Amino acid sequence: MPNYVHHHGNRQRLPIQNKPYILFLYQSSRHVHVTGGIDCTVRSLTPDKAARVMTMPSTPAPDFATLLAPFISSVPAAAVPAFLARLEHTAAARYRMWAEALPAHAEGLLGCAAREDAIAERILALYPANEPAQLSAMDAAIAPAKETYYAVFSALTPIEQMAIQANAERQGAAAWRAMIDDEPEADKKTALEACARIEEESADFLDALLATLASGS
């Protein structure tokens, strides 16, 4: 991905050390949540409905980096990981909603939710952003970022949402690993690799779940 973002209508060149954070914008595609005015309701699925959905052409994941770049670019560079951690928590909330809709698979989906929260907490510990200016910028950007993201998912079925989620998990794993080369501290490198593996664990679970739903098992 090019190392620029859109900022106030212009392409803003970023220092190379910020490039991994922009790559990570793909990861923020994962945060589906129910909020006022946007219908993201998770509907219960019968196996035959799931199979019909899975035989339809796959729904491609949109370019969330471009979609969310205006909001990310409004946050100070040092606060970007913390901002993305906030979005990780909304992904956890979405997994919990899927767990309610698919009680037979609730245990695994709740495990994914716990992993999302664990990633967020790790990132907040690695890259805290508690200065007033950082908090103010994140507070201002989070609501429109979420609303933009919710709108993408509003017309999708839960199966389609989870298929995009699985893709986003793997994009997220690649993004954490992209940060490793530019991170000078060994303990942070280790933690970032751990986050990548956590993402992949959830992606593997979703892939298996989607296959199960498609087969009607």
TORZA-748406 format. One line per field, with one value per atom (N, C-alpha, C): chain; residue in three letters; x, z, y; atom name. Coordinates in nm, 2 decimals, m for minus. Atoms other than C-alpha are relative to their C-alpha. Layout:
BEGIN
chaine c(A	...)
residu c(ALA	...)
x c(X	...)
z c(Z	...)
y c(Y	...)
atome c(CA	...)
***
This chain:
BEGIN
chaine c(A	A	A	A	A	A	A	A	A	A	A	A	A	A	A	A	A	A	A	A	A	A	A	A	A	A	A	A	A	A	A	A	A	A	A	A	A	A	A	A	A	A	A	A	A	A	A	A	A	A	A	A	A	A	A	A	A	A	A	A	A	A	A	A	A	A	A	A	A	A	A	A	A	A	A	A	A	A	A	A	A	A	A	A	A	A	A	A	A	A	A	A	A	A	A	A	A	A	A	A	A	A	A	A	A	A	A	A	A	A	A	A	A	A	A	A	A	A	A	A	A	A	A	A	A	A	A	A	A	A	A	A	A	A	A	A	A	A	A	A	A	A	A	A	A	A	A	A	A	A	A	A	A	A	A	A	A	A	A	A	A	A	A	A	A	A	A	A	A	A	A	A	A	A	A	A	A	A	A	A	A	A	A	A	A	A	A	A	A	A	A	A	A	A	A	A	A	A	A	A	A	A	A	A	A	A	A	A	A	A	A	A	A	A	A	A	A	A	A	A	A	A	A	A	A	A	A	A	A	A	A	A	A	A	A	A	A	A	A	A	A	A	A	A	A	A	A	A	A	A	A	A	A	A	A	A	A	A	A	A	A	A	A	A	A	A	A	A	A	A	A	A	A	A	A	A	A	A	A	A	A	A	A	A	A	A	A	A	A	A	A	A	A	A	A	A	A	A	A	A	A	A	A	A	A	A	A	A	A	A	A	A	A	A	A	A	A	A	A	A	A	A	A	A	A	A	A	A	A	A	A	A	A	A	A	A	A	A	A	A	A	A	A	A	A	A	A	A	A	A	A	A	A	A	A	A	A	A	A	A	A	A	A	A	A	A	A	A	A	A	A	A	A	A	A	A	A	A	A	A	A	A	A	A	A	A	A	A	A	A	A	A	A	A	A	A	A	A	A	A	A	A	A	A	A	A	A	A	A	A	A	A	A	A	A	A	A	A	A	A	A	A	A	A	A	A	A	A	A	A	A	A	A	A	A	A	A	A	A	A	A	A	A	A	A	A	A	A	A	A	A	A	A	A	A	A	A	A	A	A	A	A	A	A	A	A	A	A	A	A	A	A	A	A	A	A	A	A	A	A	A	A	A	A	A	A	A	A	A	A	A	A	A	A	A	A	A	A	A	A	A	A	A	A	A	A	A	A	A	A	A	A	A	A	A	A	A	A	A	A	A	A	A	A	A	A	A	A	A	A	A	A	A	A	A	A	A	A	A	A	A	A	A	A	A	A	A	A	A	A	A	A	A	A	A	A	A	A	A	A	A	A	A	A	A	A	A	A	A	A	A	A	A	A	A	A	A	A	A	A	A	A	A	A	A	A	A	A	A	A	A	A	A	A	A	A	A	A	A	A	A	A	A	A	A	A	A	A	A	A	A	A	A	A	A	A	A	A	A	A	A	A	A	A	A	A	A	A	A	A	A	A	A	A	A	A	A	A	A	A	A	A	A	A	A	A	A	A	A	A	A)
residu c(MET	MET	MET	PRO	PRO	PRO	ASN	ASN	ASN	TYR	TYR	TYR	VAL	VAL	VAL	HIS	HIS	HIS	HIS	HIS	HIS	HIS	HIS	HIS	GLY	GLY	GLY	ASN	ASN	ASN	ARG	ARG	ARG	GLN	GLN	GLN	ARG	ARG	ARG	LEU	LEU	LEU	PRO	PRO	PRO	ILE	ILE	ILE	GLN	GLN	GLN	ASN	ASN	ASN	LYS	LYS	LYS	PRO	PRO	PRO	TYR	TYR	TYR	ILE	ILE	ILE	LEU	LEU	LEU	PHE	PHE	PHE	LEU	LEU	LEU	TYR	TYR	TYR	GLN	GLN	GLN	SER	SER	SER	SER	SER	SER	ARG	ARG	ARG	HIS	HIS	HIS	VAL	VAL	VAL	HIS	HIS	HIS	VAL	VAL	VAL	THR	THR	THR	GLY	GLY	GLY	GLY	GLY	GLY	ILE	ILE	ILE	ASP	ASP	ASP	CYS	CYS	CYS	THR	THR	THR	VAL	VAL	VAL	ARG	ARG	ARG	SER	SER	SER	LEU	LEU	LEU	THR	THR	THR	PRO	PRO	PRO	ASP	ASP	ASP	LYS	LYS	LYS	ALA	ALA	ALA	ALA	ALA	ALA	ARG	ARG	ARG	VAL	VAL	VAL	MET	MET	MET	THR	THR	THR	MET	MET	MET	PRO	PRO	PRO	SER	SER	SER	THR	THR	THR	PRO	PRO	PRO	ALA	ALA	ALA	PRO	PRO	PRO	ASP	ASP	ASP	PHE	PHE	PHE	ALA	ALA	ALA	THR	THR	THR	LEU	LEU	LEU	LEU	LEU	LEU	ALA	ALA	ALA	PRO	PRO	PRO	PHE	PHE	PHE	ILE	ILE	ILE	SER	SER	SER	SER	SER	SER	VAL	VAL	VAL	PRO	PRO	PRO	ALA	ALA	ALA	ALA	ALA	ALA	ALA	ALA	ALA	VAL	VAL	VAL	PRO	PRO	PRO	ALA	ALA	ALA	PHE	PHE	PHE	LEU	LEU	LEU	ALA	ALA	ALA	ARG	ARG	ARG	LEU	LEU	LEU	GLU	GLU	GLU	HIS	HIS	HIS	THR	THR	THR	ALA	ALA	ALA	ALA	ALA	ALA	ALA	ALA	ALA	ARG	ARG	ARG	TYR	TYR	TYR	ARG	ARG	ARG	MET	MET	MET	TRP	TRP	TRP	ALA	ALA	ALA	GLU	GLU	GLU	ALA	ALA	ALA	LEU	LEU	LEU	PRO	PRO	PRO	ALA	ALA	ALA	HIS	HIS	HIS	ALA	ALA	ALA	GLU	GLU	GLU	GLY	GLY	GLY	LEU	LEU	LEU	LEU	LEU	LEU	GLY	GLY	GLY	CYS	CYS	CYS	ALA	ALA	ALA	ALA	ALA	ALA	ARG	ARG	ARG	GLU	GLU	GLU	ASP	ASP	ASP	ALA	ALA	ALA	ILE	ILE	ILE	ALA	ALA	ALA	GLU	GLU	GLU	ARG	ARG	ARG	ILE	ILE	ILE	LEU	LEU	LEU	ALA	ALA	ALA	LEU	LEU	LEU	TYR	TYR	TYR	PRO	PRO	PRO	ALA	ALA	ALA	ASN	ASN	ASN	GLU	GLU	GLU	PRO	PRO	PRO	ALA	ALA	ALA	GLN	GLN	GLN	LEU	LEU	LEU	SER	SER	SER	ALA	ALA	ALA	MET	MET	MET	ASP	ASP	ASP	ALA	ALA	ALA	ALA	ALA	ALA	ILE	ILE	ILE	ALA	ALA	ALA	PRO	PRO	PRO	ALA	ALA	ALA	LYS	LYS	LYS	GLU	GLU	GLU	THR	THR	THR	TYR	TYR	TYR	TYR	TYR	TYR	ALA	ALA	ALA	VAL	VAL	VAL	PHE	PHE	PHE	SER	SER	SER	ALA	ALA	ALA	LEU	LEU	LEU	THR	THR	THR	PRO	PRO	PRO	ILE	ILE	ILE	GLU	GLU	GLU	GLN	GLN	GLN	MET	MET	MET	ALA	ALA	ALA	ILE	ILE	ILE	GLN	GLN	GLN	ALA	ALA	ALA	ASN	ASN	ASN	ALA	ALA	ALA	GLU	GLU	GLU	ARG	ARG	ARG	GLN	GLN	GLN	GLY	GLY	GLY	ALA	ALA	ALA	ALA	ALA	ALA	ALA	ALA	ALA	TRP	TRP	TRP	ARG	ARG	ARG	ALA	ALA	ALA	MET	MET	MET	ILE	ILE	ILE	ASP	ASP	ASP	ASP	ASP	ASP	GLU	GLU	GLU	PRO	PRO	PRO	GLU	GLU	GLU	ALA	ALA	ALA	ASP	ASP	ASP	LYS	LYS	LYS	LYS	LYS	LYS	THR	THR	THR	ALA	ALA	ALA	LEU	LEU	LEU	GLU	GLU	GLU	ALA	ALA	ALA	CYS	CYS	CYS	ALA	ALA	ALA	ARG	ARG	ARG	ILE	ILE	ILE	GLU	GLU	GLU	GLU	GLU	GLU	GLU	GLU	GLU	SER	SER	SER	ALA	ALA	ALA	ASP	ASP	ASP	PHE	PHE	PHE	LEU	LEU	LEU	ASP	ASP	ASP	ALA	ALA	ALA	LEU	LEU	LEU	LEU	LEU	LEU	ALA	ALA	ALA	THR	THR	THR	LEU	LEU	LEU	ALA	ALA	ALA	SER	SER	SER	GLY	GLY	GLY	SER	SER	SER)
x c(0.08	0.00	0.09	m0.08	0.13	0.01	m0.01	0.26	m0.05	0.07	0.01	m0.14	0.14	m0.33	m0.07	0.07	m0.60	m0.03	0.01	m0.61	m0.05	0.06	m0.84	0.00	0.01	m0.88	0.13	m0.13	m0.51	0.07	m0.07	m0.28	0.12	m0.10	m0.05	0.11	m0.11	0.29	0.04	m0.03	0.37	0.14	m0.13	0.71	m0.02	0.00	0.80	m0.04	0.03	0.76	m0.15	0.14	0.39	m0.07	0.07	0.33	m0.07	0.07	0.25	m0.14	0.13	m0.03	m0.10	0.09	m0.18	m0.04	0.04	m0.16	m0.10	0.09	m0.34	m0.14	0.14	m0.64	m0.09	0.08	m0.75	m0.06	0.05	m0.78	m0.13	0.11	m1.03	m0.13	0.12	m1.27	m0.09	0.07	m1.37	m0.11	0.08	m1.57	m0.14	0.15	m1.94	m0.07	0.07	m2.17	m0.14	0.13	m2.53	m0.01	0.02	m2.60	m0.12	0.12	m2.89	0.00	0.02	m3.02	0.06	m0.07	m2.81	m0.04	0.05	m2.96	0.12	m0.10	m2.68	m0.05	0.06	m2.92	0.05	m0.04	m2.78	m0.13	0.12	m3.06	0.04	m0.02	m3.08	m0.01	m0.01	m2.99	m0.03	0.02	m3.12	0.12	m0.11	m2.86	m0.03	0.03	m3.04	0.02	m0.03	m3.03	0.15	m0.15	m2.66	0.06	m0.06	m2.59	m0.03	0.03	m2.78	0.09	m0.08	m2.58	0.14	m0.14	m2.25	0.02	m0.02	m2.32	m0.01	0.01	m2.37	0.15	m0.13	m2.07	0.05	m0.05	m1.85	0.00	0.00	m1.87	0.14	m0.14	m1.53	0.01	m0.03	m1.39	0.03	m0.03	m1.39	0.13	m0.13	m1.08	m0.02	0.03	m1.12	0.12	m0.11	m0.78	m0.04	0.04	m0.91	m0.13	0.12	m1.25	0.02	m0.02	m1.12	0.12	m0.12	m0.80	m0.03	0.02	m0.96	m0.01	0.01	m1.04	0.13	m0.13	m0.71	0.10	m0.10	m0.52	m0.03	0.03	m0.70	0.05	m0.05	m0.54	0.15	m0.15	m0.18	0.06	m0.06	0.05	0.03	m0.03	0.15	m0.12	0.12	m0.21	m0.08	0.07	m0.31	m0.02	0.03	m0.25	m0.11	0.10	m0.46	m0.14	0.12	m0.73	m0.05	0.04	m0.73	m0.04	0.04	m0.75	m0.14	0.14	m1.08	m0.09	0.07	m1.20	0.00	m0.01	m1.08	m0.11	0.10	m1.32	m0.14	0.13	m1.61	m0.01	0.00	m1.51	m0.04	0.04	m1.54	m0.15	0.14	m1.89	m0.08	0.07	m1.99	0.00	m0.01	m1.86	m0.11	0.09	m2.08	m0.15	0.13	m2.38	m0.02	0.01	m2.31	m0.02	0.01	m2.28	m0.15	0.14	m2.64	m0.08	0.07	m2.76	0.02	m0.04	m2.58	0.04	m0.04	m2.60	0.07	m0.08	m2.47	0.15	m0.14	m2.15	0.05	m0.03	m2.15	0.14	m0.13	m1.85	0.12	m0.11	m1.62	0.00	0.01	m1.75	0.03	m0.04	m1.71	0.15	m0.14	m1.36	0.07	m0.05	m1.31	m0.01	0.03	m1.46	0.11	m0.10	m1.21	0.13	m0.13	m0.92	0.00	0.00	m1.03	0.03	m0.03	m1.03	0.14	m0.14	m0.69	0.09	m0.09	m0.54	m0.01	0.01	m0.68	0.08	m0.07	m0.54	0.15	m0.14	m0.20	0.05	m0.04	m0.19	0.00	0.00	m0.29	0.11	m0.12	m0.02	0.13	m0.12	0.24	0.01	0.00	0.14	m0.11	0.10	m0.05	m0.01	0.03	m0.21	m0.09	0.07	m0.32	0.01	m0.01	m0.23	m0.13	0.13	m0.53	m0.02	0.02	m0.47	m0.03	0.02	m0.45	m0.14	0.14	m0.77	m0.11	0.10	m0.96	m0.01	0.00	m0.86	m0.07	0.07	m0.96	m0.15	0.14	m1.29	m0.08	0.07	m1.37	m0.01	0.00	m1.28	m0.07	0.05	m1.42	m0.15	0.14	m1.79	m0.02	0.02	m1.77	0.07	m0.07	m1.52	m0.09	0.09	m1.76	m0.12	0.12	m2.06	0.03	m0.04	m1.87	0.01	m0.02	m1.78	m0.13	0.13	m2.13	m0.08	0.08	m2.28	0.04	m0.04	m2.07	m0.07	0.05	m2.21	m0.15	0.14	m2.57	m0.09	0.08	m2.70	0.05	m0.06	m2.50	m0.07	0.05	m2.62	0.11	m0.10	m2.44	0.11	m0.10	m2.27	0.10	m0.08	m2.14	0.09	m0.08	m2.03	0.12	m0.10	m1.84	0.11	m0.10	m1.67	0.09	m0.09	m1.54	0.08	m0.08	m1.44	0.12	m0.11	m1.23	0.11	m0.10	m1.06	0.08	m0.06	m1.00	0.09	m0.09	m0.85	0.14	m0.13	m0.58	0.07	m0.06	m0.52	0.06	m0.05	m0.48	0.13	m0.13	m0.22	0.11	m0.11	m0.02	0.04	m0.03	m0.05	0.09	m0.09	0.09	0.14	m0.14	0.38	0.07	m0.06	0.44	0.06	m0.05	0.49	0.13	m0.11	0.75	0.14	m0.13	1.04	0.04	m0.03	1.01	m0.01	0.00	0.98	0.13	m0.14	1.32	0.00	m0.01	1.22	m0.04	0.02	1.24	m0.13	0.13	0.95	m0.12	0.12	0.72	m0.01	0.01	0.82	m0.07	0.06	0.73	m0.15	0.14	0.40	m0.08	0.07	0.31	m0.02	0.01	0.38	m0.11	0.10	0.16	m0.14	0.13	m0.12	m0.04	0.02	m0.08	m0.05	0.04	m0.12	m0.14	0.14	m0.43	m0.10	0.09	m0.58	m0.03	0.01	m0.51	m0.08	0.08	m0.67	m0.14	0.14	m0.99	m0.04	0.03	m0.97	m0.02	0.02	m0.93	m0.13	0.13	m1.23	m0.11	0.11	m1.45	0.00	0.00	m1.34	m0.06	0.06	m1.43	m0.15	0.14	m1.76	m0.08	0.07	m1.86	m0.02	0.01	m1.78	m0.11	0.10	m2.00	m0.14	0.13	m2.29	m0.04	0.03	m2.26	m0.04	0.03	m2.27	m0.13	0.12	m2.57	0.03	m0.04	m2.38	m0.05)
z c(0.00	0.00	0.00	0.00	m0.08	0.14	m0.14	0.23	0.00	m0.02	0.21	0.04	m0.03	0.34	m0.05	0.04	0.23	0.12	m0.11	0.45	m0.05	0.05	0.39	m0.15	0.14	0.03	m0.07	0.06	m0.03	0.04	m0.04	m0.03	0.08	m0.09	0.26	0.01	m0.02	0.25	0.14	m0.14	0.57	0.02	m0.02	0.72	0.00	0.02	0.66	0.13	m0.12	1.03	0.03	m0.02	1.01	m0.10	0.10	0.71	0.06	m0.05	0.92	0.06	m0.05	1.09	m0.11	0.11	0.76	m0.06	0.04	0.66	0.09	m0.10	0.98	m0.02	0.02	0.86	m0.06	0.05	0.68	0.12	m0.12	1.02	0.05	m0.06	1.13	m0.08	0.07	0.87	0.08	m0.07	1.13	0.09	m0.11	1.36	m0.04	0.03	1.30	0.13	m0.13	1.57	m0.03	0.01	1.62	0.06	m0.05	1.66	m0.06	0.04	1.62	m0.15	0.14	1.26	m0.10	0.10	1.10	0.03	m0.02	1.06	m0.02	0.00	1.14	0.08	m0.09	1.31	m0.05	0.03	1.33	0.00	0.00	1.22	0.01	m0.01	1.31	m0.13	0.13	1.02	0.02	0.01	0.94	m0.09	0.09	0.77	m0.15	0.14	0.44	m0.05	0.03	0.44	m0.01	0.00	0.52	m0.12	0.12	0.24	m0.12	0.12	m0.01	m0.01	0.00	0.10	m0.04	0.03	0.08	m0.15	0.14	m0.28	m0.09	0.07	m0.38	m0.03	0.02	m0.53	0.13	m0.12	m0.24	0.00	m0.01	m0.12	0.03	m0.02	m0.16	0.12	m0.11	0.14	m0.07	0.06	0.05	0.05	m0.03	0.07	0.12	m0.12	0.43	0.03	m0.02	0.43	m0.06	0.06	0.19	0.07	m0.06	0.36	0.13	m0.14	0.71	0.01	0.00	0.62	0.05	m0.05	0.68	0.15	m0.15	1.04	0.07	m0.06	1.11	m0.01	0.03	0.96	0.09	m0.09	1.20	0.14	m0.13	1.50	0.00	m0.01	1.61	m0.02	0.04	1.47	0.12	m0.12	1.82	0.06	m0.06	1.91	m0.10	0.09	1.60	0.05	m0.05	1.76	0.11	m0.11	2.06	m0.06	0.07	1.83	m0.07	0.06	1.64	0.11	m0.11	1.98	0.04	m0.03	2.04	m0.10	0.10	1.72	0.02	m0.04	1.83	0.10	m0.10	2.12	m0.06	0.06	1.89	m0.08	0.06	1.70	0.09	m0.10	2.02	0.03	m0.02	2.06	m0.11	0.11	1.72	0.01	m0.02	1.79	0.11	m0.10	2.10	m0.05	0.06	1.89	m0.09	0.08	1.65	0.09	m0.09	1.95	0.05	m0.04	2.05	m0.11	0.11	1.70	m0.04	0.04	1.66	0.13	m0.13	2.01	m0.01	0.02	1.88	m0.01	0.03	1.80	0.09	m0.09	2.09	0.06	m0.07	2.27	m0.09	0.09	1.97	m0.03	0.03	1.88	0.12	m0.12	2.24	0.02	0.00	2.22	m0.09	0.10	1.92	0.07	m0.07	2.12	0.10	m0.10	2.40	m0.06	0.07	2.15	m0.05	0.04	2.01	0.12	m0.12	2.36	0.04	m0.04	2.43	m0.09	0.09	2.12	0.04	m0.04	2.22	0.12	m0.13	2.57	m0.02	0.03	2.44	m0.07	0.07	2.20	0.09	m0.09	2.46	0.10	m0.09	2.69	m0.07	0.08	2.41	m0.04	0.06	2.27	0.07	m0.06	2.53	m0.06	0.05	2.43	0.09	m0.11	2.73	0.01	0.00	2.65	m0.04	0.04	2.63	m0.14	0.14	2.27	m0.08	0.06	2.18	0.03	m0.04	2.37	m0.07	0.07	2.22	m0.15	0.14	1.87	m0.03	0.01	1.92	0.02	m0.03	2.08	m0.12	0.11	1.78	m0.12	0.12	1.52	0.01	m0.01	1.66	m0.05	0.04	1.60	m0.15	0.15	1.23	m0.06	0.06	1.17	0.02	m0.02	1.32	m0.09	0.09	1.13	m0.14	0.14	0.80	m0.02	0.00	0.88	0.00	m0.01	0.98	m0.13	0.12	0.66	m0.10	0.09	0.46	0.02	m0.04	0.65	0.01	m0.04	0.68	m0.09	0.09	0.38	m0.01	0.01	0.44	0.09	m0.09	0.59	0.10	m0.10	0.90	m0.07	0.06	0.68	m0.08	0.07	0.45	0.09	m0.10	0.75	0.05	m0.06	0.90	m0.11	0.10	0.56	m0.01	0.01	0.54	0.13	m0.13	0.91	m0.01	0.01	0.84	m0.08	0.08	0.56	0.07	m0.07	0.78	0.11	m0.10	1.05	m0.06	0.07	0.81	m0.04	0.03	0.69	0.12	m0.13	1.05	0.04	m0.03	1.11	m0.08	0.09	0.81	0.04	m0.04	0.94	0.13	m0.13	1.29	m0.04	0.04	1.12	m0.08	0.07	0.90	0.10	m0.10	1.22	0.06	m0.08	1.35	m0.05	0.05	1.12	0.04	m0.04	1.22	0.15	m0.14	1.59	0.06	m0.05	1.77	0.12	m0.13	2.10	m0.02	0.02	2.11	0.07	m0.07	2.36	m0.08	0.08	2.14	m0.13	0.11	1.84	0.03	m0.05	2.03	0.02	m0.02	2.13	m0.13	0.13	1.78	m0.08	0.06	1.65	0.07	m0.07	1.92	m0.04	0.05	1.81	m0.14	0.13	1.45	0.01	m0.02	1.57	0.06	m0.06	1.77	m0.11	0.12	1.45	m0.08	0.08	1.26	0.07	m0.07	1.53	m0.02	0.03	1.49	m0.14	0.14	1.11	m0.02	0.01	1.13	0.05	m0.05	1.35	m0.09	0.09	1.12	m0.13	0.13	0.81	0.03	m0.03	0.98	0.03	m0.03	1.11	m0.13	0.13	0.76	m0.08	0.06	0.62	0.06	m0.07	0.88	m0.03	0.03	0.82	m0.14	0.14	0.45	m0.03	0.02	0.48	0.08	m0.07	0.72	0.12	m0.11	0.99	0.13)
y c(m0.12	0.00	0.12	m0.12	0.35	0.06	m0.05	0.53	0.14	m0.13	0.82	m0.03	0.01	0.89	0.13	m0.11	1.13	0.09	m0.09	1.44	0.13	m0.12	1.73	0.01	m0.01	1.64	m0.02	0.01	1.60	m0.13	0.12	1.30	0.05	m0.05	1.35	m0.11	0.10	1.17	m0.02	0.03	1.00	m0.05	0.06	0.91	m0.15	0.14	0.55	m0.07	0.06	0.47	m0.01	0.00	0.54	m0.09	0.09	0.31	m0.12	0.11	0.01	0.04	m0.04	0.20	0.02	m0.02	0.29	m0.14	0.14	m0.08	m0.05	0.05	m0.15	0.05	m0.05	0.05	m0.11	0.11	m0.27	m0.07	0.08	m0.43	0.07	m0.06	m0.17	m0.02	0.04	m0.30	m0.09	0.11	m0.56	0.05	m0.04	m0.34	0.03	m0.01	m0.40	0.01	m0.02	m0.28	0.06	m0.06	m0.19	0.14	m0.14	0.18	0.06	m0.06	0.41	0.04	m0.05	0.46	m0.09	0.08	0.19	m0.15	0.13	m0.16	m0.10	0.10	m0.41	m0.12	0.11	m0.66	m0.13	0.14	m1.01	m0.08	0.09	m1.25	m0.14	0.14	m1.61	m0.07	0.06	m1.84	m0.15	0.14	m2.18	m0.06	0.06	m2.42	0.02	m0.02	m2.40	0.14	m0.14	m2.02	0.02	m0.02	m2.03	m0.06	0.06	m2.27	0.08	m0.08	m2.05	0.12	m0.12	m1.75	m0.03	0.04	m1.94	m0.03	0.03	m2.04	0.12	m0.12	m1.68	0.05	m0.05	m1.49	0.07	m0.06	m1.38	0.15	m0.14	m1.03	0.05	m0.04	m0.86	0.10	m0.10	m0.67	0.14	m0.13	m0.30	0.05	m0.06	m0.08	0.09	m0.08	0.02	0.10	m0.10	0.19	0.14	m0.13	0.45	0.05	m0.04	0.45	0.08	m0.06	0.53	0.09	m0.09	0.72	0.14	m0.13	1.06	0.01	0.00	0.97	m0.03	0.04	0.80	0.12	m0.10	1.09	0.13	m0.11	1.33	m0.02	0.04	1.15	0.02	m0.01	1.23	m0.13	0.12	0.97	m0.10	0.08	0.85	m0.06	0.05	0.79	m0.10	0.08	0.59	m0.14	0.13	0.25	m0.01	m0.01	0.35	0.02	m0.02	0.47	m0.13	0.13	0.14	m0.10	0.09	m0.04	0.02	m0.03	0.14	m0.08	0.07	m0.01	m0.15	0.15	m0.36	m0.03	0.03	m0.34	m0.01	0.01	m0.28	m0.13	0.13	m0.59	m0.11	0.09	m0.78	0.00	m0.01	m0.65	m0.06	0.07	m0.77	m0.15	0.15	m1.12	m0.04	0.04	m1.12	0.00	0.00	m1.03	m0.12	0.13	m1.32	m0.12	0.11	m1.54	m0.02	0.01	m1.45	m0.05	0.04	m1.51	m0.15	0.14	m1.85	m0.07	0.05	m2.00	m0.14	0.13	m2.34	0.02	m0.03	m2.17	0.12	m0.12	m1.91	m0.01	0.02	m2.06	0.05	m0.04	m2.01	0.15	m0.14	m1.67	0.09	m0.08	m1.55	m0.01	0.01	m1.68	0.10	m0.11	m1.45	0.14	m0.13	m1.16	0.02	m0.02	m1.22	0.03	m0.02	m1.23	0.15	m0.14	m0.89	0.09	m0.08	m0.74	m0.02	0.02	m0.90	0.08	m0.08	m0.74	0.14	m0.14	m0.40	0.03	m0.03	m0.42	m0.01	0.01	m0.53	0.12	m0.12	m0.24	0.12	m0.12	0.01	m0.01	0.01	m0.12	0.03	m0.03	m0.10	0.14	m0.13	0.23	0.09	m0.09	0.44	0.14	m0.14	0.77	0.07	m0.06	0.96	0.15	m0.15	1.32	0.06	m0.07	1.56	0.02	m0.02	1.64	m0.13	0.13	1.27	m0.05	0.04	1.19	0.07	m0.09	1.48	m0.04	0.04	1.38	m0.13	0.13	1.02	0.01	m0.01	1.11	0.06	m0.07	1.34	m0.09	0.08	1.08	m0.13	0.14	0.76	m0.02	0.02	0.82	0.01	0.00	0.92	m0.12	0.11	0.64	m0.13	0.12	0.38	0.01	m0.02	0.53	m0.04	0.03	0.51	m0.15	0.15	0.15	m0.07	0.06	0.05	0.00	m0.02	0.18	m0.11	0.10	m0.07	m0.13	0.13	m0.37	0.00	m0.01	m0.25	m0.09	0.08	m0.45	m0.14	0.14	m0.77	m0.09	0.10	m1.09	m0.03	0.03	m1.22	m0.09	0.09	m1.49	0.09	m0.09	m1.22	0.09	m0.08	m1.01	m0.08	0.08	m1.30	m0.04	0.03	m1.38	0.12	m0.11	m1.03	0.01	0.00	m1.05	m0.09	0.10	m1.36	0.06	m0.07	m1.17	0.11	m0.11	m0.87	m0.05	0.06	m1.09	m0.02	0.03	m1.20	0.12	m0.13	m0.85	0.06	m0.05	m0.75	m0.07	0.07	m1.02	0.05	m0.05	m0.90	0.14	m0.14	m0.54	0.00	0.01	m0.63	m0.03	0.04	m0.80	0.11	m0.11	m0.50	0.10	m0.09	m0.30	m0.05	0.06	m0.54	0.06	m0.04	m0.43	0.14	m0.14	m0.07	0.02	m0.01	m0.14	m0.04	0.03	m0.12	m0.08	0.07	m0.28	m0.14	0.14	m0.65	m0.05	0.05	m0.70	0.04	m0.04	m0.50	m0.08	0.09	m0.70	m0.13	0.13	m1.02	0.02	m0.02	m0.87	0.02	m0.02	m0.76	m0.13	0.13	m1.11	m0.08	0.06	m1.24	0.05	m0.06	m1.01	m0.06	0.06	m1.14	m0.14	0.14	m1.50	0.00	m0.01	m1.40	0.02	m0.03	m1.25	m0.13	0.12	m1.57	m0.11	0.10	m1.79	0.03	m0.03	m1.60	m0.02	0.02	m1.61	m0.15	0.14	m1.99	m0.05	0.04	m2.02	0.04	m0.05	m1.81	m0.08	0.09	m2.01	m0.13	0.13	m2.33	0.01	m0.02	m2.19	0.02	m0.03	m2.06	m0.13	0.13	m2.40	m0.09	0.08	m2.57	0.05	m0.06	m2.33	m0.03	0.03	m2.39	m0.14	0.15	m2.77	m0.04	0.03	m2.75	m0.10	0.09	m2.95	0.06)
atome c(N	CA	C	N	CA	C	N	CA	C	N	CA	C	N	CA	C	N	CA	C	N	CA	C	N	CA	C	N	CA	C	N	CA	C	N	CA	C	N	CA	C	N	CA	C	N	CA	C	N	CA	C	N	CA	C	N	CA	C	N	CA	C	N	CA	C	N	CA	C	N	CA	C	N	CA	C	N	CA	C	N	CA	C	N	CA	C	N	CA	C	N	CA	C	N	CA	C	N	CA	C	N	CA	C	N	CA	C	N	CA	C	N	CA	C	N	CA	C	N	CA	C	N	CA	C	N	CA	C	N	CA	C	N	CA	C	N	CA	C	N	CA	C	N	CA	C	N	CA	C	N	CA	C	N	CA	C	N	CA	C	N	CA	C	N	CA	C	N	CA	C	N	CA	C	N	CA	C	N	CA	C	N	CA	C	N	CA	C	N	CA	C	N	CA	C	N	CA	C	N	CA	C	N	CA	C	N	CA	C	N	CA	C	N	CA	C	N	CA	C	N	CA	C	N	CA	C	N	CA	C	N	CA	C	N	CA	C	N	CA	C	N	CA	C	N	CA	C	N	CA	C	N	CA	C	N	CA	C	N	CA	C	N	CA	C	N	CA	C	N	CA	C	N	CA	C	N	CA	C	N	CA	C	N	CA	C	N	CA	C	N	CA	C	N	CA	C	N	CA	C	N	CA	C	N	CA	C	N	CA	C	N	CA	C	N	CA	C	N	CA	C	N	CA	C	N	CA	C	N	CA	C	N	CA	C	N	CA	C	N	CA	C	N	CA	C	N	CA	C	N	CA	C	N	CA	C	N	CA	C	N	CA	C	N	CA	C	N	CA	C	N	CA	C	N	CA	C	N	CA	C	N	CA	C	N	CA	C	N	CA	C	N	CA	C	N	CA	C	N	CA	C	N	CA	C	N	CA	C	N	CA	C	N	CA	C	N	CA	C	N	CA	C	N	CA	C	N	CA	C	N	CA	C	N	CA	C	N	CA	C	N	CA	C	N	CA	C	N	CA	C	N	CA	C	N	CA	C	N	CA	C	N	CA	C	N	CA	C	N	CA	C	N	CA	C	N	CA	C	N	CA	C	N	CA	C	N	CA	C	N	CA	C	N	CA	C	N	CA	C	N	CA	C	N	CA	C	N	CA	C	N	CA	C	N	CA	C	N	CA	C	N	CA	C	N	CA	C	N	CA	C	N	CA	C	N	CA	C	N	CA	C	N	CA	C	N	CA	C	N	CA	C	N	CA	C	N	CA	C	N	CA	C	N	CA	C	N	CA	C	N	CA	C	N	CA	C	N	CA	C	N	CA	C	N	CA	C	N	CA	C	N	CA	C	N	CA	C	N	CA	C	N	CA	C	N	CA	C	N	CA	C	N	CA	C	N	CA	C	N	CA	C	N	CA	C	N	CA	C	N	CA	C	N	CA	C	N	CA	C	N	CA	C	N	CA	C	N	CA	C	N	CA	C	N	CA	C	N	CA	C	N	CA	C	N	CA	C	N	CA	C	N	CA	C	N	CA	C	N	CA	C	N	CA	C	N	CA	C	N	CA	C	N	CA	C	N	CA	C	N	CA	C	N	CA	C	N	CA	C	N	CA	C	N	CA	C	N	CA	C	N	CA	C	N	CA	C	N	CA	C	N	CA	C	N	CA	C	N	CA	C	N	CA	C	N	CA	C	N	CA	C	N	CA	C	N	CA	C)
***
